[in-house]
Amino acid sequence: MTLSDSAQRFALLRKELGFTQSEFGSYLGLSGSTADIERAKTKLPGYVVAKLYEEHNINPSWLFGASDKMRLGGQSVQTLPKVVTVNSEQKENVLLVEAKAAAGYPQNILDRNWYQKLPAFDLPLKEFRNATYRGFQVEGESMMPALNPGDWVLARAVESLDTLRPSKMYVVVLEDSVMVKKVIQYPMNNRLTLQSINPNYEPYEVHAYQIQELWEVSSKITFVLEQDQSLQLLNELKDSMRELKERMVRKA
């Protein structure tokens, strides 16, 4: 394989991962874009090859034309919690991350002392055994009507992106934010779409490597039952009025 062919494989990889030349250069730690590498004017640095292997399982031999296998076997993006806490009986706690605390969650994700400041409790229910759970407070209206602002979700830690299910909601911990979304993953693509339920909120894409932790929502705690009951009563009243009008029309 010629240097030009190797550059073409590098360009193909960049496009498959969903980067522009400028984005890819920044992501790989280059001083500029990847344009010169893709034009075969600059050799592919060894540290770039190592990064592509470590984060995307890209086969170095494939990059340089010695193999037709693009990816080597290896671990996918890991999304398990970075820190867990236990109680006096050495059982895992369910930590509660309120909306204000969530703002500092990504920056303190490895700080064990920071987690000690969060409220914690134990859930002695069989549904919450044999897994790590965490509570997160919902902020904003992007997941209405399923989740209201101020609701809490209890979510189970997810090991990797391989187990994503489009029907589920997830707490997604990015490098700078924490949010509840549906997550759509595309085969052979390093990008994921974060989808809101509320149609007024546009979906947007993130790179897989930007996801630090992932939690599958299993249940919620809400404080708007009275509102829900009022809406139900209103709908029942409307149905009764409709039936009354139909009866009057039939009698006439």
Residue pairs with C-beta under 8 A, 6 or more apart in sequence:
1 64
1 65
1 66
3 40
3 43
4 40
5 65
6 40
6 44
6 63
6 64
6 65
7 37
7 38
7 39
7 40
8 38
9 62
9 63
9 65
10 34
10 37
10 38
10 44
10 63
11 34
11 38
13 52
13 58
13 63
13 70
14 21
14 24
14 34
14 38
16 188
16 189
16 190
17 24
17 56
17 189
17 190
17 191
17 207
18 189
18 190
18 191
18 205
18 207
19 27
20 33
21 33
21 34
21 35
21 38
22 33
24 33
24 34
25 31
25 32
25 33
25 34
27 207
28 34
28 48
28 51
28 52
29 47
29 48
29 51
30 45
30 48
36 42
37 43
37 44
44 63
44 64
49 58
49 60
49 63
52 58
52 60
52 63
53 59
53 60
53 72
55 209
56 71
56 190
57 71
57 72
57 73
57 74
57 75
58 70
58 71
58 72
59 67
59 69
59 70
59 71
59 72
61 67
61 69
62 68
62 69
62 70
62 71
75 160
76 160
76 161
76 162
77 160
77 161
77 208
77 209
77 211
78 159
78 160
79 157
79 158
79 159
79 160
79 161
79 211
79 212
79 213
79 214
80 132
80 157
80 158
80 159
80 160
80 213
81 132
81 134
81 157
81 213
82 109
82 110
82 212
82 213
83 109
83 110
83 111
83 112
83 115
84 92
84 93
84 132
85 92
85 93
85 95
85 112
85 115
85 116
85 120
86 92
86 93
87 93
87 120
87 122
91 122
92 132
92 133
93 120
93 121
93 122
94 120
94 121
94 122
94 123
94 128
94 133
94 134
94 135
94 154
95 115
95 118
95 119
95 120
95 134
95 135
96 118
96 119
96 120
96 121
96 134
96 135
96 137
96 152
97 105
97 118
97 134
97 135
97 136
97 137
97 178
98 137
99 137
99 138
99 139
101 118
102 136
102 137
102 139
102 177
102 178
103 178
104 114
105 173
105 178
106 173
106 174
106 175
106 176
106 177
106 178
106 212
108 114
108 115
109 173
109 212
109 213
123 133
123 154
127 218
128 154
131 156
131 157
132 156
132 157
133 154
133 155
133 156
133 157
133 218
134 154
134 155
134 157
134 171
134 215
135 152
135 153
135 154
135 155
135 221
136 152
136 153
136 155
136 171
136 178
136 180
136 215
137 150
137 151
137 152
138 147
138 148
138 149
138 150
138 151
138 152
138 153
138 180
139 149
140 149
141 148
141 149
141 198
141 200
141 201
142 179
142 180
142 181
142 196
142 197
142 198
142 201
143 169
143 180
143 181
143 196
143 197
143 198
144 197
144 198
145 197
146 169
146 197
147 153
147 169
147 180
147 197
147 220
147 222
148 222
148 224
150 223
150 224
151 220
151 221
151 222
151 223
151 224
152 220
152 221
152 222
153 169
153 171
153 180
153 217
153 219
153 220
153 221
154 217
154 218
154 219
154 220
154 221
155 170
155 171
155 215
155 216
155 217
155 218
156 215
156 216
156 218
157 213
157 214
157 215
158 164
158 170
158 214
158 215
158 216
161 185
161 192
161 208
161 211
161 214
164 170
164 183
164 185
164 192
164 214
165 216
166 182
166 183
166 184
168 182
168 216
168 217
169 180
169 181
169 182
169 216
169 217
170 180
170 181
170 182
170 183
170 214
170 215
170 216
170 217
171 178
171 179
171 180
171 213
171 214
171 215
171 217
172 178
172 179
172 180
172 181
172 183
172 194
172 206
172 211
172 214
173 211
173 212
173 213
173 214
173 215
174 206
174 210
174 211
174 212
175 210
175 212
179 194
180 217
181 194
181 195
181 196
182 194
182 195
182 196
182 197
183 192
183 193
183 194
183 195
183 214
184 192
184 193
184 195
184 203
185 192
186 192
186 193
190 207
190 208
190 209
191 205
191 206
191 207
191 208
192 205
192 206
192 207
192 208
192 211
193 203
193 204
193 205
194 203
194 204
194 205
194 206
195 203
196 202
196 203
